[in-house]
Amino acid sequence: MTTSFWKDALASLPPGVQRRYAASFEAAERFEALLDLGVEAWGSAKHALARSCQAAAAHRLLPMH
């Protein structure tokens, strides 16, 4: 594991329980990383869509000759 939160959480459990749940904590850490990536991707896509909509709206406001 690379995240201190998950390492500390696992270390706080009794040794017998640590062995039993180590794989679950590792999976949770991977899931958290994927969730973070998804949130970042959503934010970037939302920002790009907003810029695109603003550009289209500005284009519609230009006077036609």
All heavy atoms as TSV, in Angstrom:
chain	resi	resn	atom	element	x	y	z
A	1	MET	N	N	0.843	-1.185	0.000
A	1	MET	CA	C	0.000	0.000	0.000
A	1	MET	C	C	0.883	1.243	0.000
A	1	MET	O	O	1.949	1.248	0.599
A	1	MET	CB	C	-0.921	-0.005	1.213
A	1	MET	CG	C	-2.105	-0.929	1.056
A	1	MET	SD	S	-3.289	-0.784	2.401
A	1	MET	CE	C	-2.522	-1.845	3.591
A	2	THR	N	N	0.386	2.276	-0.641
A	2	THR	CA	C	1.171	3.501	-0.745
A	2	THR	C	C	0.583	4.648	0.067
A	2	THR	O	O	1.294	5.582	0.408
A	2	THR	CB	C	1.280	3.949	-2.212
A	2	THR	OG1	O	-0.025	4.145	-2.730
A	2	THR	CG2	C	1.999	2.901	-3.038
A	3	THR	N	N	-0.716	4.596	0.366
A	3	THR	CA	C	-1.371	5.683	1.082
A	3	THR	C	C	-1.252	5.456	2.585
A	3	THR	O	O	-1.608	4.395	3.089
A	3	THR	CB	C	-2.859	5.767	0.689
A	3	THR	OG1	O	-2.954	5.852	-0.724
A	3	THR	CG2	C	-3.526	6.969	1.316
A	4	SER	N	N	-0.748	6.470	3.290
A	4	SER	CA	C	-0.550	6.308	4.730
A	4	SER	C	C	-1.876	6.070	5.456
A	4	SER	O	O	-1.914	5.357	6.455
A	4	SER	CB	C	0.170	7.516	5.314
A	4	SER	OG	O	-0.613	8.678	5.171
A	5	PHE	N	N	-2.976	6.635	4.950
A	5	PHE	CA	C	-4.265	6.412	5.600
A	5	PHE	C	C	-4.582	4.923	5.658
A	5	PHE	O	O	-4.957	4.398	6.707
A	5	PHE	CB	C	-5.385	7.148	4.852
A	5	PHE	CG	C	-6.760	6.766	5.340
A	5	PHE	CD1	C	-7.273	7.314	6.495
A	5	PHE	CD2	C	-7.518	5.829	4.656
A	5	PHE	CE1	C	-8.523	6.948	6.969
A	5	PHE	CE2	C	-8.774	5.457	5.114
A	5	PHE	CZ	C	-9.277	6.021	6.267
A	6	TRP	N	N	-4.452	4.238	4.515
A	6	TRP	CA	C	-4.796	2.812	4.472
A	6	TRP	C	C	-3.791	1.979	5.254
A	6	TRP	O	O	-4.163	1.004	5.918
A	6	TRP	CB	C	-4.908	2.340	3.026
A	6	TRP	CG	C	-6.083	2.965	2.347
A	6	TRP	CD1	C	-6.056	3.942	1.402
A	6	TRP	CD2	C	-7.465	2.698	2.602
A	6	TRP	NE1	N	-7.335	4.290	1.050
A	6	TRP	CE2	C	-8.229	3.538	1.761
A	6	TRP	CE3	C	-8.135	1.829	3.451
A	6	TRP	CZ2	C	-9.603	3.539	1.757
A	6	TRP	CZ3	C	-9.524	1.818	3.445
A	6	TRP	CH2	C	-10.239	2.671	2.610
A	7	LYS	N	N	-2.511	2.349	5.204
A	7	LYS	CA	C	-1.501	1.637	6.008
A	7	LYS	C	C	-1.808	1.773	7.489
A	7	LYS	O	O	-1.761	0.793	8.239
A	7	LYS	CB	C	-0.105	2.197	5.730
A	7	LYS	CG	C	0.490	1.793	4.422
A	7	LYS	CD	C	1.874	2.417	4.307
A	7	LYS	CE	C	2.466	2.209	2.948
A	7	LYS	NZ	N	3.739	2.892	2.778
A	8	ASP	N	N	-2.101	2.999	7.918
A	8	ASP	CA	C	-2.398	3.242	9.336
A	8	ASP	C	C	-3.672	2.533	9.769
A	8	ASP	O	O	-3.742	1.993	10.878
A	8	ASP	CB	C	-2.521	4.744	9.616
A	8	ASP	CG	C	-1.209	5.486	9.442
A	8	ASP	OD1	O	-0.143	4.823	9.407
A	8	ASP	OD2	O	-1.241	6.727	9.345
A	9	ALA	N	N	-4.671	2.545	8.898
A	9	ALA	CA	C	-5.930	1.878	9.234
A	9	ALA	C	C	-5.709	0.381	9.414
A	9	ALA	O	O	-6.209	-0.224	10.368
A	9	ALA	CB	C	-6.970	2.142	8.152
A	10	LEU	N	N	-4.949	-0.221	8.499
A	10	LEU	CA	C	-4.674	-1.656	8.604
A	10	LEU	C	C	-3.829	-1.945	9.842
A	10	LEU	O	O	-4.089	-2.910	10.571
A	10	LEU	CB	C	-3.964	-2.145	7.341
A	10	LEU	CG	C	-3.705	-3.644	7.255
A	10	LEU	CD1	C	-5.011	-4.436	7.305
A	10	LEU	CD2	C	-2.932	-3.975	5.987
A	11	ALA	N	N	-2.836	-1.098	10.111
A	11	ALA	CA	C	-1.956	-1.305	11.266
A	11	ALA	C	C	-2.700	-1.164	12.591
A	11	ALA	O	O	-2.267	-1.719	13.604
A	11	ALA	CB	C	-0.796	-0.321	11.218
A	12	SER	N	N	-3.828	-0.459	12.587
A	12	SER	CA	C	-4.580	-0.273	13.832
A	12	SER	C	C	-5.361	-1.523	14.236
A	12	SER	O	O	-5.858	-1.602	15.353
A	12	SER	CB	C	-5.534	0.913	13.695
A	12	SER	OG	O	-6.608	0.589	12.825
A	13	LEU	N	N	-5.459	-2.481	13.324
A	13	LEU	CA	C	-6.186	-3.719	13.625
A	13	LEU	C	C	-5.266	-4.733	14.296
A	13	LEU	O	O	-4.051	-4.693	14.110
A	13	LEU	CB	C	-6.732	-4.318	12.324
A	13	LEU	CG	C	-7.716	-3.460	11.537
A	13	LEU	CD1	C	-8.037	-4.127	10.210
A	13	LEU	CD2	C	-8.966	-3.196	12.335
A	14	PRO	N	N	-5.834	-5.657	15.050
A	14	PRO	CA	C	-5.020	-6.725	15.650
A	14	PRO	C	C	-4.339	-7.549	14.535
A	14	PRO	O	O	-4.885	-7.681	13.439
A	14	PRO	CB	C	-6.032	-7.582	16.411
A	14	PRO	CG	C	-7.217	-6.692	16.611
A	14	PRO	CD	C	-7.238	-5.741	15.463
A	15	PRO	N	N	-3.151	-8.114	14.807
A	15	PRO	CA	C	-2.392	-8.836	13.771
A	15	PRO	C	C	-3.182	-9.916	13.027
A	15	PRO	O	O	-3.077	-10.020	11.806
A	15	PRO	CB	C	-1.230	-9.457	14.554
A	15	PRO	CG	C	-1.052	-8.563	15.732
A	15	PRO	CD	C	-2.435	-8.060	16.075
A	16	GLY	N	N	-3.968	-10.692	13.720
A	16	GLY	CA	C	-4.749	-11.740	13.050
A	16	GLY	C	C	-5.765	-11.173	12.088
A	16	GLY	O	O	-6.023	-11.716	11.017
A	17	VAL	N	N	-6.339	-10.060	12.449
A	17	VAL	CA	C	-7.325	-9.395	11.604
A	17	VAL	C	C	-6.630	-8.714	10.430
A	17	VAL	O	O	-7.157	-8.684	9.318
A	17	VAL	CB	C	-8.155	-8.391	12.442
A	17	VAL	CG1	C	-9.131	-7.628	11.588
A	17	VAL	CG2	C	-8.876	-9.112	13.565
A	18	GLN	N	N	-5.424	-8.184	10.675
A	18	GLN	CA	C	-4.664	-7.539	9.594
A	18	GLN	C	C	-4.465	-8.497	8.432
A	18	GLN	O	O	-4.699	-8.138	7.277
A	18	GLN	CB	C	-3.290	-7.074	10.094
A	18	GLN	CG	C	-3.323	-5.865	10.979
A	18	GLN	CD	C	-1.933	-5.472	11.434
A	18	GLN	OE1	O	-0.930	-5.863	10.845
A	18	GLN	NE2	N	-1.871	-4.699	12.513
A	19	ARG	N	N	-4.034	-9.705	8.734
A	19	ARG	CA	C	-3.795	-10.694	7.675
A	19	ARG	C	C	-5.079	-11.007	6.921
A	19	ARG	O	O	-5.086	-11.158	5.711
A	19	ARG	CB	C	-3.195	-11.967	8.264
A	19	ARG	CG	C	-1.750	-11.800	8.685
A	19	ARG	CD	C	-1.132	-13.122	9.114
A	19	ARG	NE	N	-1.724	-13.651	10.354
A	19	ARG	CZ	C	-1.342	-13.293	11.568
A	19	ARG	NH1	N	-0.388	-12.398	11.735
A	19	ARG	NH2	N	-1.914	-13.825	12.637
A	20	ARG	N	N	-6.166	-11.106	7.659
A	20	ARG	CA	C	-7.445	-11.467	7.055
A	20	ARG	C	C	-7.964	-10.382	6.111
A	20	ARG	O	O	-8.548	-10.683	5.075
A	20	ARG	CB	C	-8.478	-11.730	8.161
A	20	ARG	CG	C	-9.753	-12.337	7.648
A	20	ARG	CD	C	-10.768	-12.638	8.744
A	20	ARG	NE	N	-10.168	-13.022	10.008
A	20	ARG	CZ	C	-10.692	-12.760	11.196
A	20	ARG	NH1	N	-11.827	-12.107	11.301
A	20	ARG	NH2	N	-10.100	-13.144	12.303
A	21	TYR	N	N	-7.747	-9.121	6.462
A	21	TYR	CA	C	-8.339	-8.027	5.699
A	21	TYR	C	C	-7.343	-7.214	4.865
A	21	TYR	O	O	-7.726	-6.217	4.256
A	21	TYR	CB	C	-9.104	-7.091	6.645
A	21	TYR	CG	C	-10.341	-7.747	7.199
A	21	TYR	CD1	C	-10.369	-8.218	8.503
A	21	TYR	CD2	C	-11.467	-7.918	6.412
A	21	TYR	CE1	C	-11.492	-8.841	9.014
A	21	TYR	CE2	C	-12.598	-8.531	6.905
A	21	TYR	CZ	C	-12.612	-8.994	8.210
A	21	TYR	OH	O	-13.725	-9.611	8.711
A	22	ALA	N	N	-6.097	-7.618	4.813
A	22	ALA	CA	C	-5.085	-6.865	4.059
A	22	ALA	C	C	-5.494	-6.690	2.599
A	22	ALA	O	O	-5.377	-5.590	2.040
A	22	ALA	CB	C	-3.729	-7.555	4.157
A	23	ALA	N	N	-5.983	-7.736	1.965
A	23	ALA	CA	C	-6.384	-7.648	0.548
A	23	ALA	C	C	-7.545	-6.671	0.367
A	23	ALA	O	O	-7.596	-5.938	-0.630
A	23	ALA	CB	C	-6.755	-9.023	0.016
A	24	SER	N	N	-8.458	-6.632	1.329
A	24	SER	CA	C	-9.593	-5.702	1.245
A	24	SER	C	C	-9.126	-4.257	1.355
A	24	SER	O	O	-9.626	-3.380	0.641
A	24	SER	CB	C	-10.608	-5.995	2.347
A	24	SER	OG	O	-11.160	-7.284	2.167
A	25	PHE	N	N	-8.164	-3.998	2.223
A	25	PHE	CA	C	-7.637	-2.641	2.368
A	25	PHE	C	C	-6.889	-2.219	1.111
A	25	PHE	O	O	-6.975	-1.078	0.682
A	25	PHE	CB	C	-6.732	-2.544	3.602
A	25	PHE	CG	C	-7.490	-2.339	4.885
A	25	PHE	CD1	C	-8.258	-3.354	5.441
A	25	PHE	CD2	C	-7.437	-1.130	5.546
A	25	PHE	CE1	C	-8.963	-3.166	6.617
A	25	PHE	CE2	C	-8.138	-0.929	6.732
A	25	PHE	CZ	C	-8.904	-1.951	7.263
A	26	GLU	N	N	-6.138	-3.161	0.510
A	26	GLU	CA	C	-5.436	-2.859	-0.734
A	26	GLU	C	C	-6.431	-2.566	-1.856
A	26	GLU	O	O	-6.231	-1.648	-2.648
A	26	GLU	CB	C	-4.509	-4.010	-1.100
A	26	GLU	CG	C	-3.320	-4.125	-0.169
A	26	GLU	CD	C	-2.544	-5.414	-0.354
A	26	GLU	OE1	O	-2.883	-6.228	-1.244
A	26	GLU	OE2	O	-1.581	-5.616	0.404
A	27	ALA	N	N	-7.501	-3.339	-1.921
A	27	ALA	CA	C	-8.535	-3.104	-2.935
A	27	ALA	C	C	-9.214	-1.756	-2.709
A	27	ALA	O	O	-9.509	-1.037	-3.669
A	27	ALA	CB	C	-9.565	-4.236	-2.904
A	28	ALA	N	N	-9.450	-1.413	-1.465
A	28	ALA	CA	C	-10.067	-0.118	-1.152
A	28	ALA	C	C	-9.157	1.021	-1.589
A	28	ALA	O	O	-9.630	2.035	-2.124
A	28	ALA	CB	C	-10.365	-0.018	0.348
A	29	GLU	N	N	-7.857	0.862	-1.396
A	29	GLU	CA	C	-6.915	1.898	-1.819
A	29	GLU	C	C	-6.942	2.050	-3.346
A	29	GLU	O	O	-6.954	3.167	-3.864
A	29	GLU	CB	C	-5.507	1.555	-1.349
A	29	GLU	CG	C	-4.500	2.636	-1.698
A	29	GLU	CD	C	-3.101	2.287	-1.247
A	29	GLU	OE1	O	-2.666	1.129	-1.452
A	29	GLU	OE2	O	-2.455	3.172	-0.690
A	30	ARG	N	N	-6.976	0.934	-4.066
A	30	ARG	CA	C	-7.047	1.003	-5.532
A	30	ARG	C	C	-8.355	1.638	-5.986
A	30	ARG	O	O	-8.377	2.455	-6.905
A	30	ARG	CB	C	-6.894	-0.391	-6.146
A	30	ARG	CG	C	-5.490	-0.938	-6.054
A	30	ARG	CD	C	-5.321	-2.203	-6.877
A	30	ARG	NE	N	-6.227	-3.269	-6.508
A	30	ARG	CZ	C	-5.991	-4.176	-5.559
A	30	ARG	NH1	N	-4.862	-4.124	-4.873
A	30	ARG	NH2	N	-6.879	-5.119	-5.299
A	31	PHE	N	N	-9.458	1.267	-5.336
A	31	PHE	CA	C	-10.757	1.846	-5.680
A	31	PHE	C	C	-10.758	3.350	-5.442
A	31	PHE	O	O	-11.272	4.117	-6.262
A	31	PHE	CB	C	-11.870	1.179	-4.864
A	31	PHE	CG	C	-13.228	1.748	-5.154
A	31	PHE	CD1	C	-13.888	1.434	-6.315
A	31	PHE	CD2	C	-13.830	2.623	-4.261
A	31	PHE	CE1	C	-15.141	1.963	-6.597
A	31	PHE	CE2	C	-15.075	3.157	-4.529
A	31	PHE	CZ	C	-15.728	2.822	-5.696
A	32	GLU	N	N	-10.167	3.788	-4.342
A	32	GLU	CA	C	-10.095	5.212	-4.041
A	32	GLU	C	C	-9.317	5.959	-5.129
A	32	GLU	O	O	-9.715	7.035	-5.573
A	32	GLU	CB	C	-9.431	5.437	-2.682
A	32	GLU	CG	C	-9.325	6.902	-2.312
A	32	GLU	CD	C	-8.559	7.124	-1.014
A	32	GLU	OE1	O	-7.681	6.303	-0.667
A	32	GLU	OE2	O	-8.842	8.142	-0.367
A	33	ALA	N	N	-8.216	5.367	-5.592
A	33	ALA	CA	C	-7.417	5.993	-6.641
A	33	ALA	C	C	-8.227	6.096	-7.935
A	33	ALA	O	O	-8.195	7.131	-8.618
A	33	ALA	CB	C	-6.134	5.200	-6.871
A	34	LEU	N	N	-8.955	5.047	-8.281
A	34	LEU	CA	C	-9.796	5.084	-9.485
A	34	LEU	C	C	-10.911	6.108	-9.348
A	34	LEU	O	O	-11.239	6.813	-10.313
A	34	LEU	CB	C	-10.381	3.701	-9.766
A	34	LEU	CG	C	-9.403	2.661	-10.287
A	34	LEU	CD1	C	-10.088	1.289	-10.377
A	34	LEU	CD2	C	-8.848	3.063	-11.636
A	35	LEU	N	N	-11.477	6.197	-8.178
A	35	LEU	CA	C	-12.534	7.180	-7.933
A	35	LEU	C	C	-11.982	8.599	-8.072
A	35	LEU	O	O	-12.625	9.459	-8.691
A	35	LEU	CB	C	-13.128	6.966	-6.539
A	35	LEU	CG	C	-14.357	7.775	-6.179
A	35	LEU	CD1	C	-15.500	7.468	-7.133
A	35	LEU	CD2	C	-14.774	7.472	-4.754
A	36	ASP	N	N	-10.795	8.847	-7.548
A	36	ASP	CA	C	-10.155	10.160	-7.698
A	36	ASP	C	C	-9.942	10.503	-9.167
A	36	ASP	O	O	-10.196	11.625	-9.597
A	36	ASP	CB	C	-8.815	10.208	-6.956
A	36	ASP	CG	C	-8.966	10.296	-5.449
A	36	ASP	OD1	O	-10.082	10.616	-4.977
A	36	ASP	OD2	O	-7.976	10.033	-4.744
A	37	LEU	N	N	-9.476	9.517	-9.950
A	37	LEU	CA	C	-9.278	9.748	-11.384
A	37	LEU	C	C	-10.603	10.062	-12.075
A	37	LEU	O	O	-10.664	10.938	-12.934
A	37	LEU	CB	C	-8.629	8.526	-12.034
A	37	LEU	CG	C	-7.163	8.306	-11.742
A	37	LEU	CD1	C	-6.694	6.977	-12.322
A	37	LEU	CD2	C	-6.327	9.439	-12.294
A	38	GLY	N	N	-11.648	9.343	-11.701
A	38	GLY	CA	C	-12.963	9.587	-12.286
A	38	GLY	C	C	-13.479	10.982	-11.977
A	38	GLY	O	O	-14.032	11.658	-12.854
A	39	VAL	N	N	-13.282	11.421	-10.758
A	39	VAL	CA	C	-13.722	12.768	-10.364
A	39	VAL	C	C	-12.933	13.819	-11.138
A	39	VAL	O	O	-13.496	14.807	-11.622
A	39	VAL	CB	C	-13.577	12.962	-8.832
A	39	VAL	CG1	C	-13.748	14.414	-8.436
A	39	VAL	CG2	C	-14.582	12.088	-8.100
A	40	GLU	N	N	-11.622	13.613	-11.281
A	40	GLU	CA	C	-10.803	14.558	-12.048
A	40	GLU	C	C	-11.230	14.588	-13.512
A	40	GLU	O	O	-11.331	15.663	-14.113
A	40	GLU	CB	C	-9.325	14.170	-11.952
A	40	GLU	CG	C	-8.692	14.493	-10.628
A	40	GLU	CD	C	-7.222	14.110	-10.600
A	40	GLU	OE1	O	-6.554	14.205	-11.650
A	40	GLU	OE2	O	-6.748	13.711	-9.522
A	41	ALA	N	N	-11.485	13.426	-14.092
A	41	ALA	CA	C	-11.904	13.358	-15.496
A	41	ALA	C	C	-13.244	14.059	-15.687
A	41	ALA	O	O	-13.446	14.785	-16.667
A	41	ALA	CB	C	-11.988	11.908	-15.952
A	42	TRP	N	N	-14.174	13.839	-14.770
A	42	TRP	CA	C	-15.477	14.487	-14.848
A	42	TRP	C	C	-15.326	16.006	-14.773
A	42	TRP	O	O	-15.955	16.737	-15.535
A	42	TRP	CB	C	-16.397	13.989	-13.743
A	42	TRP	CG	C	-17.677	14.751	-13.667
A	42	TRP	CD1	C	-18.039	15.627	-12.701
A	42	TRP	CD2	C	-18.741	14.751	-14.618
A	42	TRP	NE1	N	-19.271	16.153	-12.981
A	42	TRP	CE2	C	-19.737	15.636	-14.149
A	42	TRP	CE3	C	-18.961	14.071	-15.814
A	42	TRP	CZ2	C	-20.916	15.872	-14.835
A	42	TRP	CZ3	C	-20.147	14.306	-16.496
A	42	TRP	CH2	C	-21.103	15.193	-16.012
A	43	GLY	N	N	-14.492	16.476	-13.874
A	43	GLY	CA	C	-14.270	17.911	-13.741
A	43	GLY	C	C	-13.678	18.505	-15.009
A	43	GLY	O	O	-14.094	19.575	-15.464
A	44	SER	N	N	-12.716	17.819	-15.598
A	44	SER	CA	C	-12.104	18.301	-16.842
A	44	SER	C	C	-13.112	18.315	-17.981
A	44	SER	O	O	-13.170	19.272	-18.759
A	44	SER	CB	C	-10.914	17.417	-17.223
A	44	SER	OG	O	-9.901	17.521	-16.267
A	45	ALA	N	N	-13.905	17.258	-18.091
A	45	ALA	CA	C	-14.908	17.188	-19.155
A	45	ALA	C	C	-15.957	18.274	-18.977
A	45	ALA	O	O	-16.377	18.920	-19.954
A	45	ALA	CB	C	-15.566	15.809	-19.156
A	46	LYS	N	N	-16.376	18.494	-17.745
A	46	LYS	CA	C	-17.366	19.533	-17.461
A	46	LYS	C	C	-16.819	20.909	-17.819
A	46	LYS	O	O	-17.514	21.730	-18.418
A	46	LYS	CB	C	-17.771	19.455	-15.989
A	46	LYS	CG	C	-18.969	20.279	-15.631
A	46	LYS	CD	C	-19.470	19.962	-14.233
A	46	LYS	CE	C	-18.557	20.564	-13.206
A	46	LYS	NZ	N	-19.095	20.532	-11.851
A	47	HIS	N	N	-15.551	21.152	-17.482
A	47	HIS	CA	C	-14.915	22.432	-17.780
A	47	HIS	C	C	-14.812	22.629	-19.299
A	47	HIS	O	O	-15.095	23.717	-19.813
A	47	HIS	CB	C	-13.545	22.493	-17.122
A	47	HIS	CG	C	-12.843	23.796	-17.268
A	47	HIS	ND1	N	-13.278	24.957	-16.662
A	47	HIS	CD2	C	-11.729	24.138	-17.965
A	47	HIS	CE1	C	-12.471	25.944	-16.982
A	47	HIS	NE2	N	-11.525	25.471	-17.779
A	48	ALA	N	N	-14.417	21.587	-20.028
A	48	ALA	CA	C	-14.295	21.675	-21.483
A	48	ALA	C	C	-15.651	21.922	-22.127
A	48	ALA	O	O	-15.771	22.717	-23.068
A	48	ALA	CB	C	-13.670	20.399	-22.033
A	49	LEU	N	N	-16.677	21.264	-21.648
A	49	LEU	CA	C	-18.025	21.460	-22.179
A	49	LEU	C	C	-18.504	22.883	-21.913
A	49	LEU	O	O	-19.106	23.516	-22.784
A	49	LEU	CB	C	-19.003	20.455	-21.569
A	49	LEU	CG	C	-20.434	20.520	-22.048
A	49	LEU	CD1	C	-20.511	20.271	-23.552
A	49	LEU	CD2	C	-21.296	19.518	-21.301
A	50	ALA	N	N	-18.217	23.405	-20.740
A	50	ALA	CA	C	-18.617	24.772	-20.410
A	50	ALA	C	C	-17.924	25.769	-21.342
A	50	ALA	O	O	-18.561	26.700	-21.837
A	50	ALA	CB	C	-18.285	25.087	-18.951
A	51	ARG	N	N	-16.631	25.566	-21.585
A	51	ARG	CA	C	-15.905	26.454	-22.513
A	51	ARG	C	C	-16.497	26.373	-23.914
A	51	ARG	O	O	-16.653	27.383	-24.593
A	51	ARG	CB	C	-14.428	26.077	-22.560
A	51	ARG	CG	C	-13.633	26.604	-21.398
A	51	ARG	CD	C	-12.146	26.448	-21.655
A	51	ARG	NE	N	-11.867	25.169	-22.290
A	51	ARG	CZ	C	-11.058	24.237	-21.815
A	51	ARG	NH1	N	-10.417	24.441	-20.698
A	51	ARG	NH2	N	-10.872	23.105	-22.447
A	52	SER	N	N	-16.825	25.170	-24.338
A	52	SER	CA	C	-17.405	24.981	-25.663
A	52	SER	C	C	-18.752	25.682	-25.773
A	52	SER	O	O	-19.045	26.342	-26.779
A	52	SER	CB	C	-17.554	23.486	-25.952
A	52	SER	OG	O	-18.174	23.278	-27.190
A	53	CYS	N	N	-19.567	25.561	-24.754
A	53	CYS	CA	C	-20.887	26.208	-24.758
A	53	CYS	C	C	-20.743	27.731	-24.732
A	53	CYS	O	O	-21.490	28.439	-25.415
A	53	CYS	CB	C	-21.722	25.737	-23.578
A	53	CYS	SG	S	-22.259	24.024	-23.737
A	54	GLN	N	N	-19.775	28.228	-23.978
A	54	GLN	CA	C	-19.546	29.674	-23.934
A	54	GLN	C	C	-19.088	30.186	-25.292
A	54	GLN	O	O	-19.529	31.236	-25.757
A	54	GLN	CB	C	-18.504	30.023	-22.870
A	54	GLN	CG	C	-19.019	29.900	-21.467
A	54	GLN	CD	C	-17.920	30.111	-20.429
A	54	GLN	OE1	O	-16.739	30.124	-20.760
A	54	GLN	NE2	N	-18.322	30.250	-19.174
A	55	ALA	N	N	-18.220	29.439	-25.953
A	55	ALA	CA	C	-17.735	29.847	-27.271
A	55	ALA	C	C	-18.876	29.835	-28.281
A	55	ALA	O	O	-19.003	30.745	-29.104
A	55	ALA	CB	C	-16.612	28.918	-27.725
A	56	ALA	N	N	-19.731	28.812	-28.225
A	56	ALA	CA	C	-20.865	28.735	-29.143
A	56	ALA	C	C	-21.837	29.882	-28.881
A	56	ALA	O	O	-22.362	30.492	-29.835
A	56	ALA	CB	C	-21.568	27.387	-28.987
A	57	ALA	N	N	-22.073	30.203	-27.627
A	57	ALA	CA	C	-22.986	31.294	-27.286
A	57	ALA	C	C	-22.403	32.627	-27.751
A	57	ALA	O	O	-23.125	33.468	-28.300
A	57	ALA	CB	C	-23.240	31.327	-25.780
A	58	ALA	N	N	-21.116	32.826	-27.589
A	58	ALA	CA	C	-20.477	34.061	-28.036
A	58	ALA	C	C	-20.548	34.170	-29.555
A	58	ALA	O	O	-20.759	35.257	-30.099
A	58	ALA	CB	C	-19.027	34.099	-27.563
A	59	HIS	N	N	-20.391	33.061	-30.241
A	59	HIS	CA	C	-20.455	33.061	-31.702
A	59	HIS	C	C	-21.859	33.448	-32.178
A	59	HIS	O	O	-22.006	34.181	-33.153
A	59	HIS	CB	C	-20.066	31.684	-32.247
A	59	HIS	CG	C	-20.097	31.600	-33.732
A	59	HIS	ND1	N	-19.160	32.236	-34.519
A	59	HIS	CD2	C	-20.948	30.971	-34.574
A	59	HIS	CE1	C	-19.444	31.991	-35.780
A	59	HIS	NE2	N	-20.523	31.224	-35.850
A	60	ARG	N	N	-22.872	32.969	-31.487
A	60	ARG	CA	C	-24.256	33.302	-31.869
A	60	ARG	C	C	-24.562	34.788	-31.647
A	60	ARG	O	O	-25.442	35.336	-32.288
A	60	ARG	CB	C	-25.240	32.447	-31.079
A	60	ARG	CG	C	-25.344	31.017	-31.582
A	60	ARG	CD	C	-26.566	30.344	-30.978
A	60	ARG	NE	N	-26.552	30.338	-29.527
A	60	ARG	CZ	C	-26.081	29.365	-28.773
A	60	ARG	NH1	N	-25.567	28.294	-29.340
A	60	ARG	NH2	N	-26.129	29.440	-27.468
A	61	LEU	N	N	-23.842	35.424	-30.735
A	61	LEU	CA	C	-24.102	36.837	-30.428
A	61	LEU	C	C	-23.408	37.781	-31.399
A	61	LEU	O	O	-23.673	38.988	-31.382
A	61	LEU	CB	C	-23.656	37.148	-29.002
A	61	LEU	CG	C	-24.468	36.453	-27.894
A	61	LEU	CD1	C	-23.852	36.764	-26.532
A	61	LEU	CD2	C	-25.923	36.885	-27.939
A	62	LEU	N	N	-22.505	37.259	-32.245
A	62	LEU	CA	C	-21.815	38.115	-33.199
A	62	LEU	C	C	-22.806	38.620	-34.238
A	62	LEU	O	O	-23.677	37.879	-34.705
A	62	LEU	CB	C	-20.687	37.347	-33.893
A	62	LEU	CG	C	-19.509	36.951	-33.019
A	62	LEU	CD1	C	-18.529	36.105	-33.820
A	62	LEU	CD2	C	-18.810	38.181	-32.481
A	63	PRO	N	N	-22.690	39.887	-34.632
A	63	PRO	CA	C	-23.613	40.412	-35.642
A	63	PRO	C	C	-23.349	39.767	-37.004
A	63	PRO	O	O	-22.219	39.482	-37.368
A	63	PRO	CB	C	-23.308	41.910	-35.676
A	63	PRO	CG	C	-21.954	42.058	-35.062
A	63	PRO	CD	C	-21.746	40.870	-34.152
A	64	MET	N	N	-24.424	39.489	-37.703
A	64	MET	CA	C	-24.318	38.909	-39.043
A	64	MET	C	C	-24.395	40.041	-40.069
A	64	MET	O	O	-25.206	40.939	-39.962
A	64	MET	CB	C	-25.474	37.942	-39.286
A	64	MET	CG	C	-25.483	36.781	-38.371
A	64	MET	SD	S	-25.331	35.353	-39.394
A	64	MET	CE	C	-25.320	34.065	-38.211
A	65	HIS	N	N	-23.544	39.988	-41.089
A	65	HIS	CA	C	-23.547	41.022	-42.132
A	65	HIS	C	C	-24.021	40.441	-43.425
A	65	HIS	O	O	-23.816	39.411	-43.837
A	65	HIS	CB	C	-22.149	41.613	-42.320
A	65	HIS	CG	C	-21.692	42.361	-41.097
A	65	HIS	ND1	N	-21.961	43.682	-40.895
A	65	HIS	CD2	C	-21.001	41.955	-40.009
A	65	HIS	CE1	C	-21.433	44.074	-39.770
A	65	HIS	NE2	N	-20.843	43.019	-39.196
